[in-house]
Amino acid sequence: MATPWRNGGGLTSEVAAGPAGAGLSDFSWRVSIATIAQDSEFSPFRHVDRWLVPLDEPGLELDIDGTRRFIERHSTVSFTGEADVAAREVHAPSRDLNLMVDRRRCQGELAVMPLQGEALVRTSPTQWVVAISLEGPVRAHPLGCMEALDALVIPPSEIVALSGDGPVAIAQVELRAH
């Protein structure tokens, strides 16, 4: 279900978050898909590191702390939640994949990998991985098949074999020791 951004400038649909039941004010990590329909400012998030991957052609133009950058489809950009970020030159609705982590509790990374054949995803005892098929289909053995924009949450200490042909986004979250 899509919900408005905190500042009302777009919509977001949560894919996965931790801990279970966490909201926008108390998450440790969050993966979501946002829709940007017009030029708009991003909501600030203190203590949060952010990654973004444009899902639609041609990509997304962002202004990050006063520097204009064009981010191509399926490329990754990262910035802090404290940064002044805005989408610019939006002429049609654009979707993007987002990873946000509270840097006080965990560290993360979001990358797109070209899947050709099979790749094993192994999580450590303190790691969560969210795999998102960007074009589908991707087989996730032993769990089933993912179509375009389906996600698979891989909990700590698991091994999943991904197979197919196409791009897959991998969001990795490593929980910090307390």
N, C-alpha and C positions, 0 to 999 in steps of 0.2 A: 504494500500500500504506500503510495507516494504522500509525503508530508511536506509542508512548506519549510523552507530554510528559516533559521532563526530571524534573519533580517527580511524575510518575505521575497527575496530576489530570485528564487528558483524552487524546484521541488527535488526531493531526495527519497529514494527507496532503500531501506537497509537490507543488506545481503546477509551480514553476520556481524556479531559484536560480542565482546567479552568485558566483564563477566556476564553470564546469562541474566537477562532482565535489565541490563544497564540502559540508561537513557542518554540524551545528549549532554547532560551535566555530570555524569559519573562513569563514563565508559573508560576502560583501559585501552581498548582498541575497537575500531569500527571500520567495516567495509561497506560501501554503499555505491549506488548508481544515481547520479544527479542529472536532471534535465535543466539546461540553461536555455531559456526562450528569448532572452534579450540581454543587452549589455547590463551587467549587474555586478555589484560588490560582493565579495565572499564574506561570510560571517567570520569574525575573529574567534579563535579558540586558544586561550592561554595554556601553556605547557604542552602543546600538541605539535607533533611533526606530521606533515601531510604529504601525500603523493597523489598524483592525478594522471589518468590515462584517457585521452579523448577516444571515444568509441565510434564516432561518425566522421565521414569525409566532410570537409578536407582536413579537419583538425580544429584547434581552438587557439584563439589569440588571447593571451593573458598579459596584464600589466601587473608585475610583481615588484613592489617597492619602487615604483617609478620607471622600471625597465620593461619595455614591451618585448614579448617573446611569442613566436608562433610555435605551437606544439602540434606536431603532426599526429595523425591518427595512429594509435597503438604505440606511441612514444610516451615516455614517462618524464614528468617534471616533479620536483619536490620543493617544498618551502615550509616555513614554520607557520603555525597557527596565529602567531602574532604579526605576520607580514601583512602589508596592505596589498590585497590581491583583488583584481577585477577582471571579468570577461569583457572583451572589447570586440567590436565589429561583428556581433552576432546577427546574422541575416536569416537564419533558420534555426529551429530548435536543435540543440546539440546535447548528446548524452556523454557523460564521462564517468569512469570508474575511479573511486576514491578509497584510499586507506588513510585513516587517522589513528595515531597512537599517542597516548599520554606518556611523554618521555620520562616522567617520574616513575612510571610503573613498568614500561617495556620499551623495546626498540623494534623497528620494523623496516620493511623494504617492499616495494611493489615494482615488479618488472614483467615485461612481456617476453615470452620465449616462443620461438617457432617450433612447434611440435612436429617432428617428422619421424614417425615410427613410435617407439616407446621411450618413456622417461619415468624413472622411479622418483617418487617424492617421499622422503623420510623425515619424520619430525622427531626432534629431541624431546626429552621429558619436560622441557619448559617452553616448547614451541608449538604454535598453532599455524597452520597454513590454510589459506582459502584459495582454491584453484577455480578460475572462471574461464569457461570456454568462450572465446571471442567470436568464433564463427561456426563452431559445432560441425559435425558431432565429434565428441571425444569420449572414448571408453575409459572408465575409471574402474579397473579391476581391483577388488572383487565387488564393487558397489553399483555398477550399472553404467548408463550412458548419459552424457551431458549434451544438450543442444546449445545453440547460440545463447549466450548470457546466462546459462545455468551455472550454478556455483556448487562446489563441494567443499565442505569444511572438514579439514583433516586435523583431528585432535592430537595432543602430545603422544609420543611413542608409537606412531603408526607408520605403515608403509603402504603406499597406493601406487599402482602402475597406471600411468596415463598413456593412452595410445590414440593415434589419429594423425591428421595432417592439417595443420593450421595453427594460428596463434592462440596461446593460453596465457592468461595473466596469473601470476603467482604472487599473492600477498603473504609475506612471512612476518610473524610476530613472535618475538622472543621476550618472555616475561623476565623481569629483573628480580633478582633475589632480594628479599626484604631484610 
